[in-house]
Structures are given as structure tokens and as C-alpha cells.
Amino acid sequence: METEEIKQKFQEEWVGKADEYVENPDRMESLGKTALGLLQKGGLKTVVEDIKLLVGYVTDIAKGQYKDYSGGNLSLVVAALVYLVSPIDLIPDVLPVIGWTDDVAVIGFICKKLHDELQVYKCWKTLENCEEY
């Protein structure tokens, strides 16, 4: 499957599912906890910090603490986390090592696409190095 096809399929299928979470802050928080739980299982070592950043972003928005975000970008982040925790995706997670490949790719893609917004969030969260944003 081509990269553009994967992006299109993700946009069509997973962003739609994300809307159900975005409308319910408790569900977004629960999604974050589930995603962090996956870090204990391994296979995602290359994107651990990215996942923590995305979970923090979603959790702080769900709690009403962070307000400087784009609704469309929130949907993309939630879609990526729903994809991550879903056992049904392009490459099933039950396959050792290779099963996490698509999850790592999706997390990496979202972090790259939303780099600027995530950096603003990170700056807000840590209150340091903010002058450039």
C-alpha cells in the first residue's frame, strides 16, 4: 500500500472514530491511559516520548487545562491514539515486532504533521524555551 493511500485510509477511517472521543473528555482521558499502558508492553520504544506528548496534549485538553489548540489537530491526535490502541489496524499488533510498525509510522506522521502545534503545547507544559513560538 502506498504512503498516500495509507494517509487517505487513516484520514477516512480513524479521524471519524476520533470524533466520538473528542466529544467526551472522560473518554479522551481513558484513551490516554490505555495508550500509556501499551508502552509497558514494548514494541513502541522509538516513539515513547512522542506518545507521552500526545497523551499529555489530549489529557490536558480533556481536563480543560490547555486551550490553545486546533480542533482539527486534536481530532488527528485522538485518531492516532485510537489507532494505536485498536487491535484492528493495517498490521495486526499480535504479530511480533512487525505488528507495531504501522503504529510507529502513524505516531511519527502525526508528530511530524503537527510539529509546530505540539511544540507550542510542550512549551506551555514546561514553560521553557517559549520565545521562539
Secondary structure, DSSP 8 states (H G I E B T S, - for coil): --HHHHHHHHHHHHHHHHHHHHT-HHHHHHHHHHHHHHHTT-S-GGGHHHHHHHHHHHHHHHTT------HHHHHHHHHHHHHHH-S-SSS-TTSTTGGGHHHHHHHHHHHHHTHHHHHHHHHHHHT-S-TT-
